[in-house]
Amino acid sequence: MTMSMSHQWFIQWSSTPSIFADINNRYQSINNWHNTNPLWSWDVTLRNDDVGDKNNYRLSSPVYNNNVNFYKPVKSNSNEASRAAGLALWLAMLGSARTQIVPADVQTPPFSTLYKWKTVDFEFPSEKHRRQAIASGKYVPENVLPLGVEVWGSRVWVTFPNWRGGVPATLGTVPREGGQESPLVTPYPDWSYHAAYNDDCTGMTSVFRLKVDTCGRLWVLDSGQINSQDELEQKCPPSVLVFDLNTDTLKRRYQIPSEYVLQDSLFSNIIIDVRATDCSDLHLYITDTWRFGLIVFRESDERFWRFSHQLFFPDPLASNFTLHGYNYQWTDGIFGLSLSPIRDYEERVLYFHSLSSYREFYINTKVLKDPAKVNNSSSEFHLLGESRGLLGQASGSAIDKKGVMFYGLVSQDSIGCWDTSKPHTKEMLGEITKDSETLIYPNDIKVDQDEQQGLWIVSNKLPLFQARRLDYNEFNYRILYVDTTEAVKGTICDPNIHFPYIA
């Protein structure tokens, strides 16, 4: 397929604070050039976090020499380090620091593929560690499924829920710049938080999704469940972990109170609502997909509460799915969440939908932020416009700063869109792209925080994975991206196309 040069090279601009913080974090080791300890060792050191048991440990990270294929200590030069740090600071101050992305392929226009995998592999401490993990069953490549995605600075975070045994790490990162087809995933923040090296509840058990706030903190939703595809076990309490991305340290862990965790609850999605520049007014909205609830968390007093409503339930008429000849039935409730843009003197609106549904709904966030409304808000939840139509089941969703909603149409191998300033009618619902190879089950969707925002998609063939129908000689998992403005160009979702209009 012939593509224009603009599809082959996509320049992604990041905001000054996020770029500089991430540059500083990733290259902070350059100031340790005088350290006499060997940088290639895997000695046990204290885990670098601010909460929890101080007797937990982690493996120190290796330093690679890119010119050879084995571990080798690399001595940094202080002058070079100073020049590099000064250059990064200068670029950041000018607002011109940027990440240039080299895609793995461009066969899904307007999207480019950042990475694609047949099976996912990890950056183990050594090849010996990888062999041991495989031999012990701690790493089974066929059981590792990428599910959630988030982007900040120069890194992309990917989640790997512990649905079957053999998932060595439930959260990892890959570089944002691309340049490889199937990179190794680096466990985040390090191996000590994950099943291969930490089998208790002091680390992470099974991460579904995550979100970065405007203050550079990563909020990680850990369901605490394992083996949901075989014999479900609630191994650890569901919780939210908060990492400081400037230091990659764990700052807080908030456990969802047991009174809001029902039998077989599945906390699957998380979104952040914050206006204040210091994040002092931060709220979280968390979906309970299997027990049809919406959890609200207020950071200022560390309080949780739970809403229940009939609109959180699945639609029986939309619970029958067919994907590439495979028929399955899912009764998943509230799942997709997206927030209207911040506007002066206006409360934000939370849009939501069940996975097993053709409909979209909404509620004013003023209601959700008031715990007194938990049992007095039935009439505050509303149906939004018309149905998406047959095969209109949607997975994740996100809204950019211009008010355009993006969502994955899991039964159609496509990405849909809607300009929230227009009526929610079938005529106003657009399609960005459709591909029966690269977009089989577009699962998670995120819009990043860059000045020129990007749209990020994970497609993962989830139902085929669960049915053990994947062909591991093919590429099964992809991370795709596109500029949000380019995504809607030429569609009814473009904010520059006004309504009413004359066709």
Buried (B, 14 or more C-beta within 10 A) or exposed (E): EEEEEEBEEBEBBBBBBBBBBBBBBBBEBBEEBEEEEEBBEBEEBEBEBEEEEEEBBBBBBBBBEEEEEEBEEBEBEEEEBEEBBEEBBEBBEEEEBBBEBEBBBBBBBBBBBBBBBBBBBBBBBEEEBBEBBBEEEBBBBBBBBBBBBBBBBBBBBBBBBBBBBBBBBBBBBBBBBBEEBBBEBBBBBBBBBBBBBBEEBBBBBBBBBBBBBBBBBBBBBBBBBBBBBEEBEBBBBBBBBBBBBBBBBBBBBBBBBEEBBBEEBBBBBBBBBBEEEEBEEBBBBBBBBBBBBBBBBBBEEEEBBBBBBEBBBBBEEBBEBEBEEEEEEBBBBBBBBBBBBEEEEEEBBBBBBBBBBBBBBBBBBEBBBEBEBBEEBEEBBEEBBBBBEEBBBBBBBBBBEBBBBBBBBBBBBBBBBBBBEBBBEEEBBBBBBBBEEBBBBBBBBBBBBBEBBBBBBBBBBBBBBBEEEBEEEEBBBBBBBBBBBBBBBEBBBBBEBEEEEEE
